[in-house]
């Protein structure tokens, strides 16, 4: 365990807290005297900040680990999926859009897991980072537009459409990269196998000469 991985775990522990604050009916819609929406937005904002911070610290401190690389996307998906599902429960986001966004997350996770079993690394693409940034923006706008700042709600719905488009486009990009990397891997293995067979055949007759 190191600091970046600890921050990733903190992000995962904040997920149930976010769901409780969003879906629990507090008296007067306040938590310890603070608007429930502001508390939920603060929790989600803090969790999203750890997503950037753990990656930054891992690169700066050269503490990039296999555990962190596997855990970080899981923590991201738990956070955004829990937030989106809670927004659907509250009637703040269309269920079909959230289903499409979350379905994309599981599909990409499956592709990356399969690629990992084949020894192929699939780092996050720029499109995936844009998708994550738009998700954070949309969720924050929808939460804040739910209560103290209602004028943010329409902007949040526009941001949600941006999330959906980015999710679809980035999914297609991931699939193309996956196919290209897997095909290249298969080609490399076939070349290595052919060379190995050629070397084995040649070594069977090290001193063979043509006799007339």
C-alpha positions as CSV (number, residue, x, y, z in Angstrom):
1,X,0.0,0.0,0.0
2,X,1.1,3.5,-0.8
3,X,-0.5,7.0,-0.8
4,X,-2.0,6.8,-4.3
5,X,-3.6,3.4,-3.6
6,X,-4.8,4.6,-0.3
7,X,-6.6,7.5,-2.0
8,X,-8.2,5.1,-4.4
9,X,-9.5,3.1,-1.5
10,X,-10.8,6.3,0.2
11,X,-12.7,7.0,-3.1
12,X,-14.4,3.6,-2.8
13,X,-15.3,4.2,0.8
14,X,-16.9,7.5,-0.1
15,X,-19.4,5.8,-2.5
16,X,-21.8,4.4,0.1
17,X,-21.7,7.7,2.0
18,X,-22.7,9.5,-1.2
19,X,-25.6,7.2,-1.8
20,X,-26.8,7.5,1.8
21,X,-26.7,11.3,1.6
22,X,-28.5,11.4,-1.7
23,X,-31.3,8.9,-1.0
24,X,-32.0,9.4,2.7
25,X,-34.8,11.7,3.6
26,X,-33.3,14.0,6.2
27,X,-35.5,16.4,8.2
28,X,-35.6,19.7,6.4
29,X,-33.3,18.3,3.7
30,X,-30.3,19.2,5.8
31,X,-27.3,17.2,7.1
32,X,-25.9,18.8,10.3
33,X,-27.5,22.1,9.2
34,X,-26.1,22.0,5.7
35,X,-28.2,21.5,2.6
36,X,-28.3,17.8,1.6
37,X,-27.4,18.7,-2.0
38,X,-24.4,20.7,-1.0
39,X,-23.1,17.8,1.2
40,X,-23.6,15.3,-1.6
41,X,-21.9,17.5,-4.1
42,X,-19.0,18.0,-1.7
43,X,-18.6,14.3,-1.2
44,X,-18.7,13.6,-4.9
45,X,-16.3,16.4,-5.6
46,X,-13.9,15.2,-3.0
47,X,-14.1,11.6,-4.4
48,X,-13.5,12.9,-7.9
49,X,-10.5,15.0,-6.7
50,X,-8.9,11.8,-5.4
51,X,-9.2,10.3,-8.8
52,X,-6.9,13.0,-10.3
53,X,-4.7,13.2,-7.2
54,X,-3.9,9.5,-6.9
55,X,-2.8,9.3,-10.6
56,X,-0.7,12.5,-10.2
57,X,1.0,11.2,-7.1
58,X,1.6,7.8,-8.5
59,X,3.4,9.3,-11.5
60,X,5.3,11.9,-9.5
61,X,6.5,9.5,-6.9
62,X,7.0,6.6,-9.4
63,X,4.6,4.5,-7.4
64,X,2.6,3.1,-10.3
65,X,1.6,-0.5,-9.3
66,X,-0.3,-3.3,-10.8
67,X,-2.7,-3.1,-7.9
68,X,-3.3,0.6,-8.4
69,X,-3.8,0.2,-12.2
70,X,-6.5,-2.5,-11.6
71,X,-8.2,-0.8,-8.6
72,X,-8.4,2.8,-10.0
73,X,-10.9,2.1,-12.9
74,X,-13.0,0.0,-10.6
75,X,-13.2,2.8,-8.0
76,X,-14.1,5.3,-10.8
77,X,-16.9,3.0,-12.1
78,X,-18.3,2.4,-8.6
79,X,-18.4,6.1,-7.9
80,X,-20.0,7.3,-11.2
81,X,-22.4,4.3,-11.3
82,X,-23.6,4.8,-7.8
83,X,-24.1,8.5,-8.4
84,X,-26.0,8.0,-11.7
85,X,-28.2,5.3,-10.3
86,X,-29.0,7.6,-7.3
87,X,-29.9,10.3,-9.8
88,X,-32.3,8.0,-11.6
89,X,-33.9,7.1,-8.3
90,X,-34.4,10.8,-7.5
91,X,-35.9,11.4,-11.0
92,X,-33.0,13.7,-12.0
93,X,-31.6,11.6,-14.9
94,X,-33.3,9.4,-17.6
95,X,-32.9,5.7,-16.8
96,X,-32.2,4.7,-20.4
97,X,-29.3,7.1,-20.7
98,X,-27.8,5.9,-17.4
99,X,-28.2,2.3,-18.5
100,X,-26.3,3.0,-21.7
101,X,-23.5,4.8,-19.9
102,X,-23.1,2.1,-17.2
103,X,-23.4,-0.7,-19.8
104,X,-20.5,0.9,-21.7
105,X,-18.4,0.9,-18.5
106,X,-18.9,-2.8,-17.9
107,X,-18.2,-3.6,-21.6
108,X,-14.9,-1.7,-21.6
109,X,-14.0,-3.2,-18.2
110,X,-14.5,-6.7,-19.8
111,X,-12.4,-5.8,-22.8
112,X,-9.5,-4.5,-20.6
113,X,-9.7,-7.5,-18.3
114,X,-9.5,-9.9,-21.3
115,X,-6.6,-7.9,-22.8
116,X,-4.8,-8.1,-19.5
117,X,-5.1,-11.9,-19.4
118,X,-3.4,-11.9,-22.8
119,X,-0.6,-9.7,-21.5
120,X,-1.8,-6.6,-23.4
121,X,-2.0,-3.3,-21.6
122,X,-4.8,-0.9,-22.6
123,X,-4.2,2.5,-20.9
124,X,-6.9,5.1,-20.7
125,X,-7.4,7.0,-24.0
126,X,-7.9,10.8,-24.2
127,X,-11.5,10.1,-25.2
128,X,-12.0,8.1,-22.0
129,X,-10.6,11.0,-20.0
130,X,-12.9,13.4,-21.7
131,X,-15.8,11.1,-20.9
132,X,-14.8,10.9,-17.2
133,X,-14.5,14.7,-17.0
134,X,-17.9,15.2,-18.6
135,X,-19.4,12.6,-16.2
136,X,-18.1,14.5,-13.1
137,X,-19.4,17.8,-14.5
138,X,-22.9,16.4,-15.3
139,X,-23.3,14.7,-11.9
140,X,-22.2,17.8,-10.0
141,X,-24.6,20.1,-12.1
142,X,-27.5,17.7,-11.6
143,X,-27.0,17.4,-7.8
144,X,-26.6,21.2,-7.3
145,X,-29.5,21.9,-9.7
146,X,-31.7,19.6,-7.6
147,X,-31.8,22.0,-4.7
148,X,-29.9,25.3,-4.1
149,X,-29.2,26.2,-7.7
150,X,-32.1,25.0,-9.9
151,X,-30.8,27.0,-12.9
152,X,-28.0,24.5,-13.2
153,X,-30.3,21.6,-13.9
154,X,-30.8,22.3,-17.6
155,X,-27.1,22.7,-18.0
156,X,-26.7,19.4,-16.2
157,X,-29.0,17.6,-18.7
158,X,-27.0,19.1,-21.6
159,X,-23.8,17.8,-20.0
160,X,-25.5,14.4,-19.6
161,X,-26.0,14.2,-23.4
162,X,-22.3,15.1,-23.8
163,X,-21.5,12.2,-21.4
164,X,-23.6,9.8,-23.5
165,X,-22.0,10.8,-26.8
166,X,-18.5,10.6,-25.3
167,X,-19.3,7.2,-23.8
168,X,-20.4,5.8,-27.2
169,X,-17.5,7.3,-29.2
170,X,-14.9,6.3,-26.6
171,X,-16.3,2.7,-26.5
172,X,-15.9,2.4,-30.3
173,X,-12.3,3.8,-30.0
174,X,-11.6,1.2,-27.2
175,X,-12.9,-1.6,-29.3
176,X,-10.8,-0.6,-32.3
177,X,-7.7,-0.4,-30.2
178,X,-8.5,-3.7,-28.6
179,X,-8.8,-5.4,-32.0
180,X,-5.6,-3.8,-33.2
181,X,-3.6,-4.8,-30.1
182,X,-4.9,-8.3,-30.1
183,X,-4.2,-8.9,-33.8
184,X,-0.7,-7.5,-33.4
185,X,-0.2,-9.8,-30.4
186,X,-1.3,-12.8,-32.4
187,X,0.9,-11.9,-35.3
188,X,3.9,-11.5,-33.0
189,X,3.2,-14.9,-31.4
190,X,2.9,-16.5,-34.8
191,X,6.2,-15.0,-36.0
192,X,7.9,-16.1,-32.8
193,X,6.5,-19.6,-33.2
194,X,7.6,-19.8,-36.8
195,X,11.2,-18.7,-35.9
196,X,11.3,-21.2,-33.0
197,X,10.2,-24.0,-35.3
198,X,12.8,-22.9,-38.0
199,X,15.6,-22.8,-35.4
200,X,14.6,-26.2,-34.0
201,X,14.5,-27.8,-37.5
202,X,17.9,-26.3,-38.4
203,X,19.5,-27.4,-35.2
204,X,18.5,-31.0,-35.8
205,X,21.0,-31.2,-38.7
206,X,23.9,-29.0,-37.6
207,X,26.5,-30.7,-39.7
208,X,24.4,-31.9,-42.6
209,X,26.2,-31.6,-46.0
210,X,25.2,-32.6,-49.5
211,X,27.0,-35.8,-50.5
212,X,27.4,-36.6,-54.2
